[in-house]
């Protein structure tokens, strides 16, 4: 079966290092987005940074735990042939 037609191209279980890397990259992008929106709303860079940092610290931890929890769910994942 070619990669184009393969239903699953990798294992459903990701290693922790990959999940952590994905989490950090995603959260850095979200930090920038949150600070930008907060700055537009409150009009103060310092307050926007505080909002961005606080919310993203919380969201980083919850996103990582969410990713790790899904590593244990096999629903919707086929075994490669």
C-alpha positions as a Markdown table, in Angstrom:
| # | Residue | x | y | z |
|---|---|---|---|---|
| 1 | Unk | 0.0 | 0.0 | 0.0 |
| 2 | Unk | 1.4 | 3.4 | -0.9 |
| 3 | Unk | 1.8 | 6.2 | 1.6 |
| 4 | Unk | -0.9 | 8.1 | -0.2 |
| 5 | Unk | -3.4 | 5.4 | 0.4 |
| 6 | Unk | -2.3 | 4.2 | 3.8 |
| 7 | Unk | -5.0 | 5.0 | 6.5 |
| 8 | Unk | -2.4 | 5.6 | 9.2 |
| 9 | Unk | 1.2 | 6.7 | 8.5 |
| 10 | Unk | 2.5 | 6.4 | 12.0 |
| 11 | Unk | 1.8 | 4.7 | 15.3 |
| 12 | Unk | -1.0 | 6.1 | 17.4 |
| 13 | Unk | 1.4 | 6.3 | 20.4 |
| 14 | Unk | 3.7 | 9.3 | 20.3 |
| 15 | Unk | 6.7 | 9.4 | 22.5 |
| 16 | Unk | 6.8 | 12.0 | 25.3 |
| 17 | Unk | 9.6 | 14.0 | 23.7 |
| 18 | Unk | 7.5 | 14.5 | 20.5 |
| 19 | Unk | 4.4 | 15.5 | 22.5 |
| 20 | Unk | 6.4 | 18.0 | 24.5 |
| 21 | Unk | 8.0 | 19.5 | 21.4 |
| 22 | Unk | 4.6 | 19.9 | 19.8 |
| 23 | Unk | 3.2 | 21.4 | 23.0 |
| 24 | Unk | 6.0 | 24.0 | 23.3 |
| 25 | Unk | 5.8 | 25.1 | 19.6 |
| 26 | Unk | 2.0 | 25.4 | 19.7 |
| 27 | Unk | 2.0 | 27.3 | 22.9 |
| 28 | Unk | 4.6 | 29.8 | 21.7 |
| 29 | Unk | 2.4 | 30.5 | 18.7 |
| 30 | Unk | -0.6 | 30.8 | 21.0 |
| 31 | Unk | 1.3 | 33.1 | 23.4 |
| 32 | Unk | 2.0 | 35.5 | 20.6 |
| 33 | Unk | -1.7 | 35.4 | 19.5 |
| 34 | Unk | -3.0 | 35.9 | 23.1 |
| 35 | Unk | -0.7 | 38.8 | 23.8 |
| 36 | Unk | -1.6 | 40.5 | 20.5 |
| 37 | Unk | -5.4 | 40.2 | 21.2 |
| 38 | Unk | -5.0 | 41.2 | 24.8 |
| 39 | Unk | -3.0 | 44.3 | 23.8 |
| 40 | Unk | -5.7 | 45.3 | 21.3 |
| 41 | Unk | -8.3 | 44.9 | 24.0 |
| 42 | Unk | -6.6 | 46.4 | 27.0 |
| 43 | Unk | -4.3 | 48.8 | 25.2 |
| 44 | Unk | -1.3 | 48.2 | 27.5 |
| 45 | Unk | 1.6 | 46.0 | 26.6 |
| 46 | Unk | 2.5 | 45.1 | 30.2 |
| 47 | Unk | -1.0 | 43.9 | 31.0 |
| 48 | Unk | -1.2 | 42.1 | 27.7 |
| 49 | Unk | 2.0 | 40.2 | 28.5 |
| 50 | Unk | 0.8 | 39.3 | 32.0 |
| 51 | Unk | -2.5 | 38.0 | 30.5 |
| 52 | Unk | -0.6 | 36.1 | 27.8 |
| 53 | Unk | 1.9 | 34.5 | 30.1 |
| 54 | Unk | -0.6 | 33.5 | 32.8 |
| 55 | Unk | -3.1 | 31.9 | 30.4 |
| 56 | Unk | -0.5 | 30.2 | 28.4 |
| 57 | Unk | 1.2 | 28.6 | 31.4 |
| 58 | Unk | -2.1 | 27.0 | 32.4 |
| 59 | Unk | -3.0 | 26.0 | 28.8 |
| 60 | Unk | 0.5 | 24.5 | 28.1 |
| 61 | Unk | 0.1 | 22.1 | 31.0 |
| 62 | Unk | -3.5 | 21.1 | 30.1 |
| 63 | Unk | -2.6 | 20.7 | 26.4 |
| 64 | Unk | 0.3 | 18.4 | 27.2 |
| 65 | Unk | -1.9 | 16.2 | 29.5 |
| 66 | Unk | -4.6 | 16.2 | 26.8 |
| 67 | Unk | -2.1 | 15.0 | 24.2 |
| 68 | Unk | -0.8 | 12.3 | 26.5 |
| 69 | Unk | -4.3 | 11.1 | 27.3 |
| 70 | Unk | -5.1 | 10.7 | 23.6 |
| 71 | Unk | -2.0 | 8.5 | 23.2 |
| 72 | Unk | -4.0 | 5.9 | 25.1 |
| 73 | Unk | -7.1 | 6.1 | 23.0 |
| 74 | Unk | -7.0 | 3.7 | 20.0 |
| 75 | Unk | -10.4 | 4.6 | 18.7 |
| 76 | Unk | -10.3 | 5.6 | 15.0 |
| 77 | Unk | -6.7 | 4.4 | 14.6 |
| 78 | Unk | -6.0 | 1.4 | 12.3 |
| 79 | Unk | -3.0 | -0.9 | 12.6 |
| 80 | Unk | -0.7 | -0.5 | 9.7 |
| 81 | Unk | -0.8 | -3.5 | 7.3 |
